[in-house]
Amino acid sequence: MRDRKGIILIAFDLPTETSENRSDYRKFRSYLIKNGYIMFQESIYYKIIKNTLNSSKEIREVSVNSPRDGNIIALPLTINELYKIRTIKGKGFDMEELTEDVFFY
């Protein structure tokens, strides 16, 4: 089977009204950073993975460490799918840097 290197994109919208919410937000964000996720935007993080076909384990780990309130999505993307992303405005993915990291991971 062909190796499908890529990334997992995690996007979240967590409540911050109460001190417990803010604590949950900080813990979740710390979990992501500690486990190799890189901030793309304020509530969008990505992690380079060796094989998107086995990404369900990584997504399950994020799920276990997620707060009970809020919205969190996980989107595994292959290198080919990343090349299809179009930046409308601002800084997009630096594909040269990203693909170099993925291929020499």
A tleap script that builds the chain and sets N, CA, C and O, in Angstrom:
source leaprc.protein.ff14SB
mol = sequence {
  NMET ARG ASP ARG LYS GLY ILE ILE LEU ILE
  ALA PHE ASP LEU PRO THR GLU THR SER GLU
  ASN ARG SER ASP TYR ARG LYS PHE ARG SER
  TYR LEU ILE LYS ASN GLY TYR ILE MET PHE
  GLN GLU SER ILE TYR TYR LYS ILE ILE LYS
  ASN THR LEU ASN SER SER LYS GLU ILE ARG
  GLU VAL SER VAL ASN SER PRO ARG ASP GLY
  ASN ILE ILE ALA LEU PRO LEU THR ILE ASN
  GLU LEU TYR LYS ILE ARG THR ILE LYS GLY
  LYS GLY PHE ASP MET GLU GLU LEU THR GLU
  ASP VAL PHE PHE CTYR
}
set mol.1.N position { 0.836 -1.178 0.000 }
set mol.1.CA position { 0.000 0.000 0.000 }
set mol.1.C position { 0.882 1.243 0.000 }
set mol.1.O position { 1.902 1.291 0.688 }
set mol.2.N position { 0.487 2.231 -0.765 }
set mol.2.CA position { 1.229 3.462 -0.896 }
set mol.2.C position { 1.176 4.278 0.396 }
set mol.2.O position { 0.117 4.435 1.003 }
set mol.3.N position { 2.328 4.790 0.799 }
set mol.3.CA position { 2.408 5.645 1.972 }
set mol.3.C position { 1.769 6.984 1.642 }
set mol.3.O position { 2.072 7.573 0.604 }
set mol.4.N position { 0.897 7.470 2.500 }
set mol.4.CA position { 0.167 8.717 2.243 }
set mol.4.C position { 0.503 9.731 3.330 }
set mol.4.O position { -0.274 9.951 4.259 }
set mol.5.N position { 1.667 10.339 3.194 }
set mol.5.CA position { 2.092 11.331 4.176 }
set mol.5.C position { 1.238 12.583 4.069 }
set mol.5.O position { 0.728 12.909 2.997 }
set mol.6.N position { 1.088 13.280 5.186 }
set mol.6.CA position { 0.292 14.488 5.166 }
set mol.6.C position { 0.225 15.145 6.523 }
set mol.6.O position { 1.196 15.143 7.281 }
set mol.7.N position { -0.930 15.707 6.824 }
set mol.7.CA position { -1.136 16.381 8.101 }
set mol.7.C position { -2.522 16.031 8.645 }
set mol.7.O position { -3.398 15.559 7.921 }
set mol.8.N position { -2.684 16.276 9.926 }
set mol.8.CA position { -4.017 16.286 10.529 }
set mol.8.C position { -4.254 17.729 10.947 }
set mol.8.O position { -3.448 18.324 11.662 }
set mol.9.N position { -5.352 18.271 10.498 }
set mol.9.CA position { -5.751 19.628 10.830 }
set mol.9.C position { -6.800 19.560 11.932 }
set mol.9.O position { -7.818 18.885 11.782 }
set mol.10.N position { -6.557 20.253 13.029 }
set mol.10.CA position { -7.505 20.316 14.142 }
set mol.10.C position { -8.011 21.754 14.229 }
set mol.10.O position { -7.225 22.689 14.386 }
set mol.11.N position { -9.314 21.919 14.127 }
set mol.11.CA position { -9.930 23.238 14.266 }
set mol.11.C position { -10.907 23.175 15.428 }
set mol.11.O position { -11.652 22.206 15.571 }
set mol.12.N position { -10.899 24.211 16.258 }
set mol.12.CA position { -11.776 24.168 17.417 }
set mol.12.C position { -12.334 25.543 17.757 }
set mol.12.O position { -11.741 26.579 17.457 }
set mol.13.N position { -13.492 25.507 18.391 }
set mol.13.CA position { -14.158 26.686 18.930 }
set mol.13.C position { -14.635 26.290 20.316 }
set mol.13.O position { -15.640 25.595 20.465 }
set mol.14.N position { -13.908 26.739 21.323 }
set mol.14.CA position { -14.200 26.351 22.700 }
set mol.14.C position { -14.726 27.554 23.483 }
set mol.14.O position { -14.267 28.679 23.285 }
set mol.15.N position { -15.689 27.310 24.373 }
set mol.15.CA position { -16.212 28.417 25.180 }
set mol.15.C position { -15.156 28.909 26.171 }
set mol.15.O position { -14.309 28.147 26.637 }
set mol.16.N position { -15.231 30.210 26.478 }
set mol.16.CA position { -14.294 30.797 27.449 }
set mol.16.C position { -15.019 31.702 28.452 }
set mol.16.O position { -14.417 32.611 29.025 }
set mol.17.N position { -16.309 31.449 28.658 }
set mol.17.CA position { -17.095 32.295 29.552 }
set mol.17.C position { -16.739 32.110 31.025 }
set mol.17.O position { -16.690 33.088 31.771 }
set mol.18.N position { -16.495 30.891 31.450 }
set mol.18.CA position { -16.224 30.629 32.862 }
set mol.18.C position { -14.742 30.312 33.071 }
set mol.18.O position { -14.018 30.044 32.112 }
set mol.19.N position { -14.303 30.344 34.308 }
set mol.19.CA position { -12.896 30.005 34.594 }
set mol.19.C position { -12.616 28.540 34.255 }
set mol.19.O position { -11.513 28.201 33.828 }
set mol.20.N position { -13.615 27.669 34.445 }
set mol.20.CA position { -13.444 26.260 34.075 }
set mol.20.C position { -13.275 26.129 32.558 }
set mol.20.O position { -12.432 25.364 32.090 }
set mol.21.N position { -14.079 26.878 31.787 }
set mol.21.CA position { -13.939 26.868 30.328 }
set mol.21.C position { -12.538 27.317 29.907 }
set mol.21.O position { -11.906 26.682 29.063 }
set mol.22.N position { -12.067 28.394 30.490 }
set mol.22.CA position { -10.745 28.919 30.134 }
set mol.22.C position { -9.648 27.926 30.505 }
set mol.22.O position { -8.672 27.768 29.771 }
set mol.23.N position { -9.810 27.263 31.637 }
set mol.23.CA position { -8.845 26.243 32.042 }
set mol.23.C position { -8.847 25.075 31.056 }
set mol.23.O position { -7.786 24.585 30.667 }
set mol.24.N position { -10.038 24.631 30.654 }
set mol.24.CA position { -10.148 23.555 29.663 }
set mol.24.C position { -9.497 23.950 28.346 }
set mol.24.O position { -8.817 23.141 27.716 }
set mol.25.N position { -9.707 25.201 27.930 }
set mol.25.CA position { -9.114 25.715 26.694 }
set mol.25.C position { -7.585 25.652 26.778 }
set mol.25.O position { -6.928 25.159 25.861 }
set mol.26.N position { -7.025 26.155 27.882 }
set mol.26.CA position { -5.568 26.161 28.050 }
set mol.26.C position { -5.003 24.746 28.082 }
set mol.26.O position { -3.958 24.483 27.487 }
set mol.27.N position { -5.684 23.835 28.769 }
set mol.27.CA position { -5.221 22.445 28.835 }
set mol.27.C position { -5.236 21.792 27.451 }
set mol.27.O position { -4.301 21.080 27.084 }
set mol.28.N position { -6.297 22.037 26.689 }
set mol.28.CA position { -6.398 21.444 25.358 }
set mol.28.C position { -5.321 22.006 24.434 }
set mol.28.O position { -4.661 21.259 23.711 }
set mol.29.N position { -5.151 23.299 24.463 }
set mol.29.CA position { -4.122 23.928 23.632 }
set mol.29.C position { -2.727 23.419 24.020 }
set mol.29.O position { -1.905 23.132 23.150 }
set mol.30.N position { -2.465 23.310 25.321 }
set mol.30.CA position { -1.180 22.773 25.797 }
set mol.30.C position { -0.981 21.340 25.345 }
set mol.30.O position { 0.122 20.957 24.955 }
set mol.31.N position { -2.053 20.533 25.396 }
set mol.31.CA position { -1.978 19.152 24.923 }
set mol.31.C position { -1.546 19.126 23.453 }
set mol.31.O position { -0.647 18.374 23.077 }
set mol.32.N position { -2.193 19.949 22.629 }
set mol.32.CA position { -1.866 19.970 21.202 }
set mol.32.C position { -0.396 20.310 20.975 }
set mol.32.O position { 0.301 19.624 20.228 }
set mol.33.N position { 0.064 21.367 21.622 }
set mol.33.CA position { 1.449 21.807 21.435 }
set mol.33.C position { 2.429 20.750 21.924 }
set mol.33.O position { 3.420 20.460 21.254 }
set mol.34.N position { 2.152 20.167 23.102 }
set mol.34.CA position { 3.032 19.153 23.666 }
set mol.34.C position { 3.121 17.914 22.769 }
set mol.34.O position { 4.129 17.206 22.781 }
set mol.35.N position { 2.069 17.656 21.997 }
set mol.35.CA position { 2.022 16.469 21.146 }
set mol.35.C position { 2.338 16.751 19.683 }
set mol.35.O position { 1.947 15.991 18.797 }
set mol.36.N position { 3.048 17.851 19.434 }
set mol.36.CA position { 3.593 18.100 18.106 }
set mol.36.C position { 2.719 18.892 17.156 }
set mol.36.O position { 3.048 19.000 15.974 }
set mol.37.N position { 1.626 19.445 17.626 }
set mol.37.CA position { 0.776 20.255 16.760 }
set mol.37.C position { 1.351 21.665 16.662 }
set mol.37.O position { 1.895 22.198 17.629 }
set mol.38.N position { 1.224 22.247 15.497 }
set mol.38.CA position { 1.746 23.574 15.214 }
set mol.38.C position { 0.571 24.507 14.942 }
set mol.38.O position { -0.352 24.152 14.208 }
set mol.39.N position { 0.605 25.702 15.536 }
set mol.39.CA position { -0.490 26.637 15.330 }
set mol.39.C position { -0.416 27.218 13.922 }
set mol.39.O position { 0.613 27.750 13.505 }
set mol.40.N position { -1.528 27.105 13.201 }
set mol.40.CA position { -1.651 27.715 11.883 }
set mol.40.C position { -2.386 29.044 12.009 }
set mol.40.O position { -1.963 30.051 11.440 }
set mol.41.N position { -3.469 29.044 12.744 }
set mol.41.CA position { -4.204 30.241 13.121 }
set mol.41.C position { -4.604 30.065 14.580 }
set mol.41.O position { -4.297 29.038 15.184 }
set mol.42.N position { -5.273 31.038 15.144 }
set mol.42.CA position { -5.545 31.021 16.583 }
set mol.42.C position { -6.183 29.718 17.068 }
set mol.42.O position { -5.775 29.197 18.106 }
set mol.43.N position { -7.140 29.193 16.372 }
set mol.43.CA position { -7.775 27.949 16.822 }
set mol.43.C position { -7.697 26.855 15.761 }
set mol.43.O position { -8.572 25.993 15.674 }
set mol.44.N position { -6.635 26.905 14.957 }
set mol.44.CA position { -6.392 25.867 13.957 }
set mol.44.C position { -4.948 25.404 14.099 }
set mol.44.O position { -4.009 26.190 13.973 }
set mol.45.N position { -4.796 24.122 14.361 }
set mol.45.CA position { -3.478 23.523 14.542 }
set mol.45.C position { -3.323 22.365 13.570 }
set mol.45.O position { -4.311 21.767 13.144 }
set mol.46.N position { -2.078 22.049 13.221 }
set mol.46.CA position { -1.838 20.885 12.363 }
set mol.46.C position { -0.634 20.109 12.868 }
set mol.46.O position { 0.233 20.635 13.566 }
set mol.47.N position { -0.615 18.852 12.491 }
set mol.47.CA position { 0.494 17.971 12.858 }
set mol.47.C position { 0.876 17.163 11.632 }
set mol.47.O position { 0.016 16.621 10.938 }
set mol.48.N position { 2.153 17.090 11.377 }
set mol.48.CA position { 2.655 16.279 10.274 }
set mol.48.C position { 2.582 14.814 10.692 }
set mol.48.O position { 3.010 14.441 11.784 }
set mol.49.N position { 2.032 13.994 9.800 }
set mol.49.CA position { 1.906 12.563 10.101 }
set mol.49.C position { 2.512 11.748 8.960 }
set mol.49.O position { 2.531 12.178 7.806 }
set mol.50.N position { 3.000 10.574 9.309 }
set mol.50.CA position { 3.645 9.710 8.321 }
set mol.50.C position { 2.645 9.045 7.392 }
set mol.50.O position { 2.944 8.794 6.225 }
set mol.51.N position { 1.450 8.758 7.912 }
set mol.51.CA position { 0.507 7.989 7.109 }
set mol.51.C position { -0.925 8.376 7.475 }
set mol.51.O position { -1.385 8.095 8.581 }
set mol.52.N position { -1.620 9.014 6.554 }
set mol.52.CA position { -2.993 9.448 6.830 }
set mol.52.C position { -3.950 8.270 6.932 }
set mol.52.O position { -5.047 8.413 7.474 }
set mol.53.N position { -3.555 7.112 6.422 }
set mol.53.CA position { -4.423 5.944 6.514 }
set mol.53.C position { -4.565 5.464 7.954 }
set mol.53.O position { -5.558 4.827 8.307 }
set mol.54.N position { -3.576 5.768 8.777 }
set mol.54.CA position { -3.620 5.376 10.192 }
set mol.54.C position { -3.864 6.573 11.100 }
set mol.54.O position { -3.475 6.552 12.268 }
set mol.55.N position { -4.494 7.601 10.586 }
set mol.55.CA position { -4.696 8.828 11.357 }
set mol.55.C position { -5.771 8.684 12.433 }
set mol.55.O position { -5.866 9.530 13.322 }
set mol.56.N position { -6.573 7.635 12.367 }
set mol.56.CA position { -7.656 7.486 13.344 }
set mol.56.C position { -7.122 7.373 14.773 }
set mol.56.O position { -7.784 7.829 15.705 }
set mol.57.N position { -5.950 6.781 14.967 }
set mol.57.CA position { -5.358 6.690 16.308 }
set mol.57.C position { -5.037 8.085 16.836 }
set mol.57.O position { -5.312 8.392 17.996 }
set mol.58.N position { -4.468 8.910 16.001 }
set mol.58.CA position { -4.137 10.284 16.402 }
set mol.58.C position { -5.404 11.075 16.725 }
set mol.58.O position { -5.443 11.820 17.704 }
set mol.59.N position { -6.426 10.913 15.906 }
set mol.59.CA position { -7.693 11.611 16.133 }
set mol.59.C position { -8.349 11.125 17.422 }
set mol.59.O position { -8.937 11.917 18.158 }
set mol.60.N position { -8.249 9.835 17.692 }
set mol.60.CA position { -8.802 9.276 18.930 }
set mol.60.C position { -8.101 9.887 20.146 }
set mol.60.O position { -8.755 10.190 21.144 }
set mol.61.N position { -6.783 10.069 20.074 }
set mol.61.CA position { -6.022 10.680 21.176 }
set mol.61.C position { -6.457 12.125 21.416 }
set mol.61.O position { -6.578 12.560 22.562 }
set mol.62.N position { -6.690 12.862 20.336 }
set mol.62.CA position { -7.172 14.239 20.481 }
set mol.62.C position { -8.540 14.220 21.146 }
set mol.62.O position { -8.823 15.041 22.019 }
set mol.63.N position { -9.379 13.292 20.739 }
set mol.63.CA position { -10.726 13.180 21.296 }
set mol.63.C position { -10.684 12.900 22.793 }
set mol.63.O position { -11.434 13.503 23.560 }
set mol.64.N position { -9.820 11.999 23.204 }
set mol.64.CA position { -9.697 11.648 24.628 }
set mol.64.C position { -9.246 12.853 25.449 }
set mol.64.O position { -9.641 13.006 26.605 }
set mol.65.N position { -8.416 13.707 24.848 }
set mol.65.CA position { -7.867 14.860 25.571 }
set mol.65.C position { -8.626 16.155 25.320 }
set mol.65.O position { -8.150 17.233 25.676 }
set mol.66.N position { -9.794 16.060 24.714 }
set mol.66.CA position { -10.565 17.262 24.408 }
set mol.66.C position { -11.524 17.601 25.557 }
set mol.66.O position { -11.972 16.715 26.284 }
set mol.67.N position { -11.831 18.893 25.711 }
set mol.67.CA position { -12.805 19.285 26.735 }
set mol.67.C position { -14.201 18.820 26.345 }
set mol.67.O position { -14.458 18.539 25.175 }
set mol.68.N position { -15.098 18.738 27.313 }
set mol.68.CA position { -16.440 18.224 27.008 }
set mol.68.C position { -17.311 19.238 26.296 }
set mol.68.O position { -18.256 18.856 25.605 }
set mol.69.N position { -17.014 20.543 26.447 }
set mol.69.CA position { -17.804 21.583 25.785 }
set mol.69.C position { -17.056 22.125 24.568 }
set mol.69.O position { -15.828 22.073 24.503 }
set mol.70.N position { -17.815 22.643 23.613 }
set mol.70.CA position { -17.222 23.278 22.447 }
set mol.70.C position { -17.308 22.403 21.207 }
set mol.70.O position { -17.887 21.316 21.219 }
set mol.71.N position { -16.712 22.913 20.138 }
set mol.71.CA position { -16.682 22.205 18.855 }
set mol.71.C position { -15.241 21.976 18.434 }
set mol.71.O position { -14.421 22.894 18.451 }
set mol.72.N position { -14.944 20.738 18.057 }
set mol.72.CA position { -13.601 20.380 17.601 }
set mol.72.C position { -13.760 19.477 16.385 }
set mol.72.O position { -14.531 18.518 16.414 }
set mol.73.N position { -13.027 19.786 15.312 }
set mol.73.CA position { -13.034 18.904 14.151 }
set mol.73.C position { -11.605 18.476 13.844 }
set mol.73.O position { -10.652 19.193 14.149 }
set mol.74.N position { -11.469 17.311 13.241 }
set mol.74.CA position { -10.174 16.796 12.801 }
set mol.74.C position { -10.297 16.453 11.321 }
set mol.74.O position { -11.253 15.802 10.901 }
set mol.75.N position { -9.321 16.897 10.538 }
set mol.75.CA position { -9.345 16.657 9.107 }
set mol.75.C position { -7.977 16.160 8.647 }
set mol.75.O position { -7.027 16.940 8.584 }
set mol.76.N position { -7.868 14.868 8.326 }
set mol.76.CA position { -6.600 14.369 7.783 }
set mol.76.C position { -6.490 14.760 6.307 }
set mol.76.O position { -7.443 14.612 5.542 }
set mol.77.N position { -5.323 15.257 5.923 }
set mol.77.CA position { -5.085 15.665 4.540 }
set mol.77.C position { -3.782 15.074 4.036 }
set mol.77.O position { -2.774 15.093 4.743 }
set mol.78.N position { -3.796 14.548 2.817 }
set mol.78.CA position { -2.573 14.056 2.196 }
set mol.78.C position { -1.817 15.233 1.583 }
set mol.78.O position { -2.346 16.341 1.490 }
set mol.79.N position { -0.586 14.985 1.169 }
set mol.79.CA position { 0.215 16.020 0.516 }
set mol.79.C position { -0.503 16.527 -0.734 }
set mol.79.O position { -0.550 17.734 -0.972 }
set mol.80.N position { -1.060 15.622 -1.531 }
set mol.80.CA position { -1.771 16.036 -2.748 }
set mol.80.C position { -2.955 16.944 -2.423 }
set mol.80.O position { -3.211 17.914 -3.137 }
set mol.81.N position { -3.666 16.634 -1.361 }
set mol.81.CA position { -4.802 17.475 -0.961 }
set mol.81.C position { -4.326 18.838 -0.461 }
set mol.81.O position { -4.994 19.849 -0.676 }
set mol.82.N position { -3.170 18.864 0.207 }
set mol.82.CA position { -2.627 20.135 0.683 }
set mol.82.C position { -2.297 21.063 -0.477 }
set mol.82.O position { -2.476 22.277 -0.371 }
set mol.83.N position { -1.818 20.506 -1.580 }
set mol.83.CA position { -1.494 21.324 -2.743 }
set mol.83.C position { -2.737 21.959 -3.364 }
set mol.83.O position { -2.623 22.924 -4.120 }
set mol.84.N position { -3.915 21.431 -3.056 }
set mol.84.CA position { -5.163 21.987 -3.596 }
set mol.84.C position { -5.690 23.161 -2.773 }
set mol.84.O position { -6.586 23.877 -3.220 }
set mol.85.N position { -5.142 23.365 -1.576 }
set mol.85.CA position { -5.585 24.472 -0.728 }
set mol.85.C position { -5.184 25.790 -1.386 }
set mol.85.O position { -4.044 25.954 -1.822 }
set mol.86.N position { -6.114 26.711 -1.452 }
set mol.86.CA position { -5.851 28.034 -2.018 }
set mol.86.C position { -5.997 29.080 -0.927 }
set mol.86.O position { -7.009 29.124 -0.228 }
set mol.87.N position { -4.991 29.916 -0.786 }
set mol.87.CA position { -5.038 31.004 0.177 }
set mol.87.C position { -5.738 32.185 -0.480 }
set mol.87.O position { -5.297 32.665 -1.525 }
set mol.88.N position { -6.806 32.649 0.113 }
set mol.88.CA position { -7.548 33.787 -0.408 }
set mol.88.C position { -6.858 35.085 -0.003 }
set mol.88.O position { -6.700 36.001 -0.811 }
set mol.89.N position { -6.453 35.146 1.250 }
set mol.89.CA position { -5.804 36.340 1.769 }
set mol.89.C position { -4.905 35.942 2.927 }
set mol.89.O position { -5.242 35.027 3.678 }
set mol.90.N position { -3.788 36.597 3.085 }
set mol.90.CA position { -2.897 36.312 4.195 }
set mol.90.C position { -1.902 35.209 3.877 }
set mol.90.O position { -1.718 34.835 2.719 }
set mol.91.N position { -1.272 34.700 4.910 }
set mol.91.CA position { -0.237 33.683 4.765 }
set mol.91.C position { -0.865 32.292 4.787 }
set mol.91.O position { -1.569 31.945 5.735 }
set mol.92.N position { -0.622 31.520 3.781 }
set mol.92.CA position { -1.108 30.148 3.725 }
set mol.92.C position { -0.032 29.190 4.199 }
set mol.92.O position { 0.965 29.609 4.788 }
set mol.93.N position { -0.232 27.907 3.945 }
set mol.93.CA position { 0.791 26.916 4.256 }
set mol.93.C position { 2.012 27.159 3.387 }
set mol.93.O position { 1.877 27.418 2.192 }
set mol.94.N position { 3.206 27.081 3.971 }
set mol.94.CA position { 4.444 27.132 3.206 }
set mol.94.C position { 4.698 25.701 2.742 }
set mol.94.O position { 5.316 24.906 3.450 }
set mol.95.N position { 4.214 25.388 1.546 }
set mol.95.CA position { 4.254 24.005 1.067 }
set mol.95.C position { 5.679 23.493 0.917 }
set mol.95.O position { 5.924 22.304 1.124 }
set mol.96.N position { 6.615 24.351 0.565 }
set mol.96.CA position { 7.994 23.901 0.423 }
set mol.96.C position { 8.529 23.414 1.766 }
set mol.96.O position { 9.139 22.348 1.850 }
set mol.97.N position { 8.295 24.203 2.815 }
set mol.97.CA position { 8.732 23.829 4.159 }
set mol.97.C position { 7.962 22.607 4.657 }
set mol.97.O position { 8.540 21.689 5.238 }
set mol.98.N position { 6.659 22.611 4.425 }
set mol.98.CA position { 5.814 21.532 4.919 }
set mol.98.C position { 6.148 20.211 4.244 }
set mol.98.O position { 6.276 19.194 4.926 }
set mol.99.N position { 6.292 20.197 2.925 }
set mol.99.CA position { 6.570 18.940 2.237 }
set mol.99.C position { 7.978 18.444 2.578 }
set mol.99.O position { 8.205 17.236 2.643 }
set mol.100.N position { 8.908 19.347 2.791 }
set mol.100.CA position { 10.251 18.942 3.197 }
set mol.100.C position { 10.197 18.239 4.538 }
set mol.100.O position { 10.818 17.191 4.715 }
set mol.101.N position { 9.447 18.815 5.503 }
set mol.101.CA position { 9.293 18.191 6.812 }
set mol.101.C position { 8.617 16.829 6.700 }
set mol.101.O position { 9.015 15.877 7.371 }
set mol.102.N position { 7.602 16.740 5.860 }
set mol.102.CA position { 6.850 15.492 5.728 }
set mol.102.C position { 7.687 14.412 5.066 }
set mol.102.O position { 7.667 13.262 5.504 }
set mol.103.N position { 8.423 14.764 4.016 }
set mol.103.CA position { 9.180 13.736 3.309 }
set mol.103.C position { 10.415 13.273 4.054 }
set mol.103.O position { 10.887 12.157 3.838 }
set mol.104.N position { 10.943 14.112 4.926 }
set mol.104.CA position { 12.132 13.717 5.671 }
set mol.104.C position { 11.824 13.479 7.129 }
set mol.104.O position { 12.723 13.535 7.968 }
set mol.105.N position { 10.589 13.220 7.445 }
set mol.105.CA position { 10.078 12.994 8.803 }
set mol.105.C position { 10.697 11.790 9.416 }
set mol.105.O position { 10.385 11.448 10.556 }
savepdb mol mol.pdb
quit
